[in-house]
């Protein structure tokens, strides 16, 4: 049976370059027999972490704050692979993605740990420029902290306008990365 994959898409553009990467990755992963669930974070009602330490990881909706993260928690809890997808904003991931990542902490609180260890991760990013170093450092440290197996990343620079990524090798790389998941 194929792996369960959750994509957290932090782009504000539903049909932008980051979404083109997630679509290519998803096609490859689905061809490999995986199940892919994508959350387009910009269209969801997700508020920042309150830092209250009031979460209970074993609850279906573990966070003290209830919003659209309640749709994401069960999927992340049950998945094998978390894909973080984002445009490059000020040398790191978008606020939409960072907010969701912060809120995932509820899966680590109190009565169990459903986030740390046992999962794998992927990073997909698109940008106008090519300065991905800080974003890659953030992702690498996050994956290391959560004890996730880093399956790789695709960093697509030189994409200013919607559809700039079309025909670029990074789309093939994203597809192949998805296809490689067994």
N, C-alpha and C positions, 0 to 999 in steps of 0.2 A: 504494500500500500504506500502511496506517495506521501510526501511530507505536507504538513499544513503550514502555509505561509501567510503572514499578515504583513501588509504594506501600509506604513504610516506615511502618507503623501502630504508633505508640508508646503506644497506650492499653492499660491493663490490663483493660479491659472489651471483650470480643469483640462485645457487642451494645449498646455504649454510644453516646453522642452523637457521638464522633469517628468511630466506625465507620459511623454513619448518614451522615456527610459523605462518607466514602470510598466508600460504596455508591452514593450519589447521583452523585458524580463519575464513578465507574466506569461507571454506566449511560449517562451522557452520552458518555463517551469511547468506549465500545464501540459506541454508536449512530453515532458519527463514524467508525467503522472501525478504532479503535485496539485493541491487545492490552494487557490490564491484568493484571499479576501483583502480588498483594498479599502482603506478609509481615507477619504479626501477631507482632510482636517479643516480646511478653510470654510467649508460649508457646514461644519458642525459647531455646536454651542459648547465650547470647552473653555473653562475658566482656569486661571492659574492656581497652583498649589498654595494652600494657606499655611503650610508648615505646622499644622496642628498635631501631627503624629496621632491622629484619631482613626487611622485606617485599620481595617481588619482583613488581612489577605484572604482568609478562607471564605469570606462572604462573597456572594455573586457580584455585588457592586461594592468593592472593598473600601472605597474612599468616603470620607465624611461629607464631601461635597458631591451632590448628584447633578449631573449634566450629561452630555453626550459621551463622556468617557465611559459611562455605564454600558455603552454598546461595544466599546473597545476592550474592556477588561476581560470578558469571557473569551474573546477570540485570542488575545495575547496569552492568557493563562493556558489555553489548549494548544497553541501553535508550537511548531518545531523551530521556525525561522521567523525573525523579525527583520523586515526591510525598512530602513530609514531612507526616505527619499525627500530631497529638498533642493531648491535653488540655493545658490551661495549668497547669503546676505551678511554684509559686514564680516567677512572671513569665517563664517560658520553657518550652521543650519538656520532656517527661518524660525521666527517666533512661534508660528503655528506648530512646528514640529517640536521645538524645545519645550513648549508648554505641555504637550502630550507626554513627552519623555519625563518631565518633572512629575507629572501626575501618575505615571506608572509606578512610582515609589510605593503607592498603596498596596501593590502586590507583594511587597516585601515586609509589610508591617505586621506586628503582633503574632498571630497564630499560624504562621507558615510562610514559606518563601516560594512564591510561584513565578518569580522573575529571574532570580540569580541562579545560574548554572543550568545545564541541560538544554540550552537553546543555542541556536546559531544566529548570525546576523550578516546583513549585507548593507552597504551604503551606495546609494545612487544619487548623483548630484549633477546639476547643469548650472552654467554660469556664463556671464558675458566675458569675464576674464579667465584666468587660469590659476589664481592664487588659492588653491585648496588646502594648503599645508595646515592651517589652524583647524579647519573643519575635520581634516583627516586625523589630526592629533586628538581632537575632542572625541571623535568616533572610536578611535583605537583605545583611548583611556576608558570610555564608557563600556565598550565590549570587554575590556580586561577586568574592570570593576565588577561587572555583572557575570563574569566567567562565561561569556558567550564565545562560541567558536566563530571567528571571523572568516566568512566564506569568500570575502573579496569586496571590491568596490569598482564602480565605473564613475569616473569624473570627467564630465564633458564640458570643456571650456570653449569659448568663442561663439556663444549663442546669445545674441542680444534680443532678437525678435522671436515671436512665436514661429515655429516651424524652421528656425535656423538649423536645428539639429538633424533635420531630414537629410538622409543620404550620407551621414557621417558614420565613421567606424564605431563610435561609441554605442550606437543602437545595436549593431551586431554583437558587440562585446556584452551588452546587457542581456541580449537574447541567449548568447552562449553561456553566460553565468547562470541564468535561469535553467537552461537545459542541462547544466552540469549537476544539478541537485538531484540526488538519488535518495 
